[in-house]
Amino acid sequence: MLVSALTGEGMERLLSEIEGRIASTRIVLDLLLDGSDGAGISWLHRNTEVLAKAVKDDGSVAMTVRADKTKAATVRARFSA
């Protein structure tokens, strides 16, 4: 795969390939946290890739995160996913 340093041609394909390889080794988890769990939300930002985060009407926080297999097990245990 070729990428031009001058024009950037081929960059989208390269980024897509990199994303595909990363995604294939990671697990996506959907979580619902108490809005007051700032420590938990912060931990997820530090230890996983946060793909989406939304505050619901009841104050809870819905998060979609991506983590490698070892971190995913920790996330499941810590957040009952």
C-alpha positions as CSV (number, residue, x, y, z in Angstrom):
1,M,0.0,0.0,0.0
2,L,1.4,3.3,-1.1
3,V,0.8,6.7,0.6
4,S,1.9,10.0,-0.8
5,A,3.6,12.3,1.7
6,L,3.0,15.2,-0.7
7,T,-0.7,14.8,-1.5
8,G,-1.9,12.4,1.2
9,E,-3.2,10.0,-1.5
10,G,-3.8,6.6,-0.1
11,M,-4.0,7.9,3.5
12,E,-7.7,7.0,3.8
13,R,-7.1,3.4,2.8
14,L,-4.1,3.1,5.1
15,L,-6.1,4.4,8.1
16,S,-9.0,2.1,7.3
17,E,-6.5,-0.9,7.2
18,I,-5.0,0.2,10.6
19,E,-8.5,0.6,12.1
20,G,-9.5,-2.9,10.9
21,R,-6.5,-4.5,12.3
22,I,-6.9,-2.8,15.7
23,A,-10.6,-3.6,15.8
24,S,-10.1,-7.3,15.1
25,T,-8.1,-7.8,18.3
26,R,-10.4,-5.8,20.6
27,I,-13.8,-6.3,22.1
28,V,-16.6,-3.7,22.1
29,L,-18.7,-3.3,25.2
30,D,-21.8,-1.3,25.9
31,L,-22.0,0.0,29.5
32,L,-24.5,1.9,31.6
33,L,-22.9,3.7,34.6
34,D,-24.3,5.8,37.4
35,G,-23.7,9.5,36.4
36,S,-22.1,10.1,39.8
37,D,-19.4,7.4,39.1
38,G,-16.8,9.9,38.0
39,A,-13.9,7.6,39.0
40,G,-15.4,4.8,36.9
41,I,-15.9,7.0,33.9
42,S,-12.3,8.4,34.2
43,W,-10.9,4.8,34.5
44,L,-12.7,3.9,31.3
45,H,-11.2,6.9,29.5
46,R,-7.7,5.9,30.7
47,N,-7.9,2.2,30.2
48,T,-10.1,1.7,27.1
49,E,-11.0,3.4,23.9
50,V,-14.2,5.3,24.4
51,L,-16.2,5.1,21.2
52,A,-19.4,6.8,22.4
53,K,-20.7,8.4,25.6
54,A,-24.1,9.9,26.2
55,V,-25.9,11.2,29.4
56,K,-29.4,9.8,29.6
57,D,-32.4,11.7,31.0
58,D,-32.2,9.9,34.3
59,G,-28.5,11.0,34.7
60,S,-27.0,7.7,33.9
61,V,-24.1,7.5,31.4
62,A,-24.2,5.1,28.5
63,M,-20.8,4.3,27.1
64,T,-19.5,2.2,24.3
65,V,-15.9,1.2,24.8
66,R,-13.3,-0.9,23.0
67,A,-10.7,-2.8,24.9
68,D,-8.1,-5.6,24.3
69,K,-9.1,-9.0,25.7
70,T,-7.4,-8.7,29.0
71,K,-8.8,-5.2,29.7
72,A,-12.3,-6.4,28.6
73,A,-12.3,-9.0,31.3
74,T,-11.4,-6.3,33.9
75,V,-14.1,-4.0,32.5
76,R,-16.7,-6.7,32.7
77,A,-15.8,-7.5,36.3
78,R,-15.7,-3.9,37.4
79,F,-18.8,-2.7,35.6
80,S,-20.9,-5.9,35.4
81,A,-20.9,-5.9,31.6
